[in-house]
């Protein structure tokens, strides 16, 4: 899974998400693995940060500017626990 142009700062995050979802989703980048009508609800309150985002492109817009303030250098030691009944 690749990072969209402008999202390179989050590439390690996108790679570990792709690893955890391997074989379960399609999409050439993180945002395209999301349903068009996806809903993200954030339970931790951060000033100036939305509590709820609706839509694939809205999620992309929220994450688009992250590289201007931070760069993620790594993401590892993923633990995946799948529901055996699902």
Beta strands, then each sheet from edge to edge (+ up, - down):
strand 1: 39-41
strand 2: 52-54
sheet 1: 1+ 2-
end
